Amino acid sequence: MCLAIPAKIAQLDGDGMATVDILGVTRSVSIDLTPQAGVGDFVLVHAGFAIEVVDPDYAQETIDLIKEFPDLAGDELPAATA
């Protein structure tokens, strides 16, 4: 199963790339599909691409769910702490 994970854009790196924060983990992702995205925006990231800019409340709801079910996110994200 594949899913898109909310990430907050921390920095625009140029050439259609951005550095994002996903639960404390930083990754470089392509923003070619979301050229309107800017620093501070939340985007859904799938397979290294930001595929949609999302509302911060929606992003937080999804992050909270991921923290409840860490197996959904795989091994890439740090373990949730209660």
Beta strands, then each sheet from edge to edge (+ up, - down):
strand 1: 5-14
strand 2: 17-22
strand 3: 25-30
strand 4: 42-46
strand 5: 49-54
sheet 1: 3+ 2- 1+ 4- 5+
end
